[in-house]
Amino acid sequence: MNAITRRGLLGAISVAPAAAAALLSAPALASVRTGASAQGRWHRLKARLDRLEAEYTRFHNTVVIPADKAAADEIAALPHVSAECPGWAWIKGVRQNTTITTAASGDLRMAAQSLAHPEGHEPEYLAACRTITEGQRDRDAAIERINEHHQCDALSAHADRLDDIAYRLRWKLMVMPAPDAAAALWKLDYLVSDDGCGSMSAWSVKDPGVSAAIADVRRHLGGGA
């Protein structure tokens, strides 16, 4: 709806007194105020969303990612624990020594299963299993200390909260009627944006936000009320 200016009202009064009177009537002015208020509220919420998304991007890129990288570098530097199993492996029909290590997830699973069911296993092999199992327990404790030192979980939780607030605000805007064509285009751009896999997300037309966006596009393109 075009704004009613003082000059426009004076022109209407001089040319068409009846029409000017209608424009100045309480219902008409109330409608103008209501429309302007709704338009202003949508754009205020959109500005708030823009600030939230900018803050999320800043926090994620400058705080979360560096903390995660620092923790990952420290974790990667932690030594692994290995143990030799004398005469445990059969290689080409010959019984040979082999080494199990915390660096191999398969070795850890096998060691845990063997310790849970030790029947029939040689003492040396069970001792090796205990060595890497206890070594991994120590590694897990060290990893937890590193993550706590860099506050990885707390930082990620804060980023998730920002993202969740932005998500809920975005869909609040999607449900609200678009006050102008630019707002309708913003909704359309969101619906057809890349889902991260080179495709568009599959939306349900029954979703209130989707149906509102479709109605907005039709209205602002002149295809419907």
C-alpha positions in Angstrom: 0.0 0.0 0.0 1.4 3.4 -1.0 2.0 5.9 1.9 -0.5 8.8 2.1 1.5 12.0 2.1 0.4 15.4 3.4 0.7 16.8 -0.2 -1.3 14.0 -1.6 -4.1 14.6 1.0 -4.2 18.3 0.2 -4.4 17.6 -3.5 -7.2 15.2 -3.0 -9.1 17.7 -0.9 -8.8 20.4 -3.5 -9.9 18.1 -6.4 -12.3 15.7 -4.8 -13.6 16.7 -1.4 -15.7 13.5 -1.0 -12.8 11.3 -1.8 -10.6 13.2 0.6 -13.1 12.9 3.3 -13.1 9.1 2.7 -9.4 9.1 3.0 -9.4 11.0 6.2 -12.1 8.8 7.8 -11.2 6.9 10.9 -11.5 3.4 9.3 -9.3 4.4 6.4 -6.6 5.9 8.6 -6.7 2.9 10.9 -6.2 0.6 7.9 -3.2 2.6 6.8 -1.7 2.5 10.3 -2.4 -1.2 10.6 -0.7 -1.9 7.3 2.3 0.3 8.0 2.6 -1.3 11.5 2.5 -4.9 10.1 5.0 -4.0 7.4 7.3 -2.4 9.9 7.1 -5.4 12.3 8.0 -7.8 9.5 11.0 -5.8 8.5 12.1 -5.3 12.2 11.9 -9.1 12.7 13.9 -9.6 9.5 16.5 -7.2 10.6 16.7 -9.1 13.9 17.1 -12.4 12.0 19.9 -10.8 9.9 21.7 -9.9 13.1 21.3 -13.3 14.6 22.6 -15.1 11.5 25.6 -12.7 11.3 26.3 -13.4 15.0 26.0 -17.2 14.5 28.4 -17.0 11.5 30.9 -14.9 13.4 30.8 -17.0 16.5 31.0 -20.3 14.6 33.9 -19.2 12.4 35.9 -17.2 14.9 35.3 -19.1 18.1 33.9 -22.6 17.6 36.0 -23.7 14.7 39.3 -22.5 16.2 38.5 -24.2 19.5 37.6 -27.4 17.8 40.8 -27.3 15.7 43.0 -26.7 18.7 41.4 -29.6 20.6 41.6 -31.9 17.5 45.3 -31.1 17.1 46.0 -31.9 20.8 44.0 -35.1 20.5 45.9 -36.1 17.4 49.1 -35.7 19.3 48.1 -38.1 22.0 50.2 -41.3 21.8 48.5 -44.6 21.1 49.1 -47.7 23.1 50.2 -51.0 21.6 50.8 -54.5 22.9 52.4 -57.5 21.4 50.6 -60.9 21.4 53.3 -63.6 21.4 52.5 -66.4 18.9 48.9 -65.3 18.5 48.5 -64.8 14.8 48.6 -67.5 12.1 50.2 -66.1 9.0 50.5 -68.5 6.0 50.1 -71.4 8.4 52.8 -70.3 10.7 52.1 -69.0 14.2 53.7 -65.6 14.6 53.7 -62.6 16.9 51.3 -59.8 16.2 50.6 -56.3 17.7 47.3 -54.9 18.7 46.8 -51.1 19.2 44.4 -48.4 20.4 44.8 -46.9 16.9 42.7 -49.7 15.4 39.1 -49.7 16.4 38.8 -53.4 15.4 41.6 -54.3 17.9 39.7 -52.5 20.6 36.4 -54.3 19.9 38.2 -57.6 19.7 40.0 -56.9 23.0 36.8 -56.0 24.8 35.0 -59.1 23.5 37.9 -61.3 24.5 38.1 -59.8 28.0 34.3 -60.3 28.4 34.7 -63.9 27.4 38.2 -65.0 28.4 37.6 -68.7 28.2 40.1 -70.4 25.9 42.3 -67.4 25.4 46.0 -67.5 26.3 47.1 -65.4 29.3 49.6 -63.4 27.2 46.8 -62.4 24.7 44.5 -61.4 27.5 47.3 -59.3 29.1 47.7 -57.5 25.7 43.9 -56.9 25.5 44.0 -55.4 29.0 46.9 -53.2 28.0 45.2 -51.5 25.1 41.8 -51.4 26.8 43.3 -49.6 29.8 45.3 -47.4 27.4 42.2 -46.4 25.5 40.5 -45.6 28.8 43.4 -43.2 29.6 43.1 -41.7 26.1 39.4 -41.1 26.6 40.0 -39.3 29.9 42.7 -37.2 28.2 40.4 -36.4 25.3 37.7 -35.3 27.8 40.1 -33.0 29.6 41.2 -31.4 26.3 37.6 -30.8 25.2 36.8 -29.3 28.6 39.9 -27.1 28.5 38.9 -25.7 25.1 35.1 -25.6 26.1 34.2 -27.4 22.9 30.8 -28.7 24.2 29.8 -25.4 25.7 30.8 -23.4 22.6 28.9 -25.8 20.3 25.9 -25.6 22.6 25.8 -21.8 22.4 26.2 -21.9 18.6 23.3 -24.4 18.5 21.1 -22.1 20.6 21.8 -19.2 18.2 21.0 -21.3 15.3 17.8 -22.6 16.9 16.6 -19.0 17.7 17.3 -18.0 14.1 15.5 -21.0 12.7 12.4 -20.3 14.7 12.4 -16.6 13.8 12.9 -17.4 10.2 9.8 -19.6 10.1 7.9 -16.9 12.0 8.7 -14.6 9.2 7.7 -17.3 6.7 4.2 -17.6 8.2 3.7 -13.8 8.5 2.2 -12.2 5.3 5.0 -10.6 3.2 4.5 -6.9 3.3 6.1 -6.3 -0.1 7.5 -8.0 -3.2 11.0 -8.0 -1.7 9.8 -9.9 1.4 8.0 -12.4 -0.9 11.2 -12.9 -2.9 13.2 -13.5 0.3 10.7 -16.3 1.2 10.9 -17.8 -2.3 14.7 -17.7 -2.2 14.7 -19.6 1.1 12.4 -22.3 -0.2 14.4 -22.9 -3.4 17.9 -22.6 -1.8 20.5 -25.4 -2.1 20.0 -28.0 0.7 23.8 -28.6 0.7 23.6 -31.5 -1.6 23.0 -29.6 -4.9 19.2 -30.0 -4.6 16.2 -28.1 -3.2 14.6 -29.2 0.1 11.3 -31.0 -0.2 8.7 -28.9 1.5 5.1 -29.8 2.3 2.6 -27.4 0.7 0.6 -27.9 3.9 3.3 -26.3 6.0 1.9 -22.9 7.1 5.1 -21.1 6.2 5.2 -22.7 2.7 1.6 -22.0 2.0 1.9 -18.4 3.2 5.0 -17.9 0.9 3.1 -19.3 -2.1 0.1 -16.9 -1.3 2.6 -14.0 -1.0 4.2 -14.7 -4.3 0.8 -14.9 -6.0 -0.4 -11.7 -4.4 2.6 -9.7 -5.2 2.8 -11.0 -8.8 -0.8 -10.1 -9.3 -2.0 -13.7 -9.5 -4.2 -13.8 -6.4 -5.5 -11.9 -3.4 
